[in-house]
Amino acid sequence: MSSIFSTMYDLFQNSKLSGSYFLLFALSIVILYTVNNGKNRQLSIYPMVLTAIVVGNPLTLWLLSLIFPVVGNYEQIVMLLPMLIYIPFGACELISSLKSHKERVLVGILLFFFISVCGNLFGVFGGNTKTSENFYSEEKKQIIAEANRVAKEDGLVLADDEILPFLTSYGENIPLLYGQDMMMFNADLGIMDMYDDGIIQIHNMMWTPEENFDYIAYMAEIYGCDIIIIRRFDNAKVFTGNYKVIKNTDNYLVYGRK
């Protein structure tokens, strides 16, 4: 259950770097509930119920994680909330509720700038609307260079979901224990057939390395992984099983076989 809370919190924190769309979504619900004599109240109740029962309910998410072993991408659950529909619809309903043309124009201009600012003004502020994890930083270059070195020695790499896209995009044919297809939420479409239960279990445990790293290292050795790239966590051991830290960055730990 603690991993569920951590996943929910991390996504909410990261989402604020991409713009305050949750705030806009909440505002659109209020608008739909109040303007035009409440004709859209049923539409405003739907996302509130969905949030309370599924999206914002850690108990429901925990139960889903027990039923579906590949559940791990909370972002896909959040996408059940129709933010991209409700925000512009709420803005249009607010403008249409005004009687004078002058008021509509003024509110329309204010909404345009308000939505722009909440979305980082089309990327002007912050350099990019993506989160910091999505930038190909010098830190990631160092990690990928280490993975490339191992790949040239015919080594196998076990990597965290956050670094996987960079390994596949910038790496030099790095052999991975599993690829980005493992990151698909509850929709394997037959893709998962190439992975056995052990690999799926390792992938799921990589979400919470602070709780499971000893077992991750044990399983990684069974599958012949030469390095493990994982998110940095408190009280991480320098030596774990037959692995030791070979690179230590601000956000990642790279373990290599002794």
N, C-alpha and C positions, 0 to 999 in steps of 0.2 A: 504493500500500500504506500510506503514511503516513496518508492520510485514513481508512482503515479502522481503524487503531489509534486515531486521534483520536476517531472516532465511538464505538468501543467504550468508550473511557475516559470520554468525556463522559456516556454513558448510565449507566455504573456510578456515576459521581460524583453525577449528578442523582438516581439511584434512592435514594441514601442519605438524601436530603431527604424522600422519600416514605415512609421506613421501611425497616428492615433486612430486607426480605423475602428477599433473596438468602441472608442468614444463616439465616433460618428454613427456607428451602428446603434448604440444605445440612444443617441439623440434622435435618430430616425424612428425608433420604436415609440418614443415619447410623442413625436410629431404625429405619427399615424394614429396614435391613441386619442389625441386631443383635437386635431384640426378637422374641419369639414363635418362638424357635428358628430364626430366619432364614427363615421361610416366605414373606417378601416380598422376598427378595434379588433376584429377577429384576426386580421393579418398581424397586428402587433402582439397578440397573445401567443401566436404560434412560436416565434423564436424564444419567448420567455419560458414557455413550457419545455421546449427542446433543450434549452440551456440547463434548466433545473433538473430534467430527467436524465439527459445524456451528456451533453458537451461539458457542463460544469459540475457534473456529479462524479466524484472520484470512486464512489462505490460501484456505479455502473461501469466505469472504465476498468476497474479492477476485475469485475465479473467477466467482461469481454476479454480481458487478457488471459483469463483462465480457459475460456472456451476456444479462442483462436490463438494458436501459438505464434503466429506471425504478426499479431497486433503489436505495433511499436511506434507507429508514426501518428502522433496525436494531431498533427496538422491536418490530416485527412478527416479526422472527426470534426475539427473546428470548421472545416469547409462545408459541413452540413448547414451551418448558419448562413443564410442568404444575404451576406453583407453587400455584395456587389449589386444586388437588386434593390435592397431596402434603402440604401443610402441615397441613390439618385431618385428613387420613387418618393421617399420622404421629402426630399428637396422640392420635387415637382408639386407634391400635395400641399406643402407649405406655401409655395408661391401661388398656386391656384386658389388658395383660401383667402388671399388678399383681394380686396375689392378694387382699389385704384391701380391704374397702370404705373404710376410713379412708385407706389409701394412695391409692386412686383419687380420693377427694374432694380430698385435699391436693394431689396432682399436678395434678388438673384446675384447681384454683384458681390454682396457680403458673403453669400454662401459659396460662391466661386473661390474667393480668397480664403475662406475658412477651410474648405475642403483641400485647397492647394497647400496651405500651411500644415494641415494634419498629415498630408502625404509628402512632407518635406519639399514642398513647392517644386514638384516634378524633378526631384533629385538635385536641385540647386544647393539646398542645405544638406550638410553631411556628406556631400560628394556623390552619394548613391543611396537609393532607397533600400538596398539590400542590407542585411545585417553584417556586422564585422566578420562573422564566421565565413561569409561568402567571398571575401577578398583573397586574391592569390598573393599572400603576404610573403615577406622574406622568411618568416618562420616556416611556412608551408613549403617553401622552396627547399629549405634545409632538410625537412623530413622526406620530401619526395626524392631528393638527391640520395639520401640514405637507402630508401626503398629501391631506387634504381641500382645502387651498388649491390644490394642483395640479389636483385633480379639477374644481374649479370653473372652471378655465381650460382644461378639456377636455384635460388631460394624462394620460399613461399612466404607471403605476407598476410598477416591478419590485421585488419585495420578497422578503426572506429567509423561509424556512419558519417561523421562530419568531415573526415579527411578522404573518404572513398571517392567522392566526385573529382577531387583534385588528382588523386592517384591515377584514375582512369583517363582524365583529360590531359594531364601534363606528364604522366609517367611514361617510361619507355617499355611498353609491353610488360608491365609488372604482373607476375602471377599472383593472384589473390585467392585466399581460401574461399571467399564469396564476393560477389560483385554488388553493384547497386540494385540489382533485381531483388535482393533480399530486403531492400528498404520499402518495397511496395506493401502498403497496408491492406491486409485482409483481402487481397485480390490477386492470388498467385497466378491464376489463369493457366495452370500447368507448369509455370516456370519453376516452382519450388520442387518439382519432381527430381531435379538434378541434385538436390541437397538432402542429406540424410538428417535424422533427428538430432544427432550430435552437433552438426554444423548449425542447425537452427537454434539449438540451445546455446551454443557459444555466442551467436549473434544477439540473442535476447539478453544474455548476461553482460554483454558489452555496454548496454545502456546504463548499468549500475556497477562500474568497475570497483568502486570502493567497497562493495559488499561481496563481490564474486571473483576478484582477480586471481586468487590462489587457484581456484578451480578452472578459470579461463586458461591460465598458464599450463595447468595439467593437461587440459583437453587440447590446447594448441600444440603441445609436444606430441601427443598421440597422432595428430593429423600432419605432423611434419612441418609446422610453421617455423621459419627461421627468425622472423622478427614480429613483434606485436606493437602496433601503434595505437595508443589509447589516450583518452582525455586525462589530463593531469588531475589528481585527486589528493586530498590530505592524507598524510601518514602512509604514502605509497612506499613500498619496500624497494630497496636497491637490488636485492636478490630475491627472486621468487621461483622456487623449483629450479629448473635448469636455465632460467633466464635472468639476465641482469640489465640494468639501465645502461644503454649505450649513447643515448641522447636525451637531454632534458631541456625543454623549452618552456616558455611562459604558459602555454596551454596544453602541451602534449608531453607524453612520456614514450620513448621508444625503447623497447626491451629486445635484446638479441640473445640467442642461445649461447651458452658458455662454450 
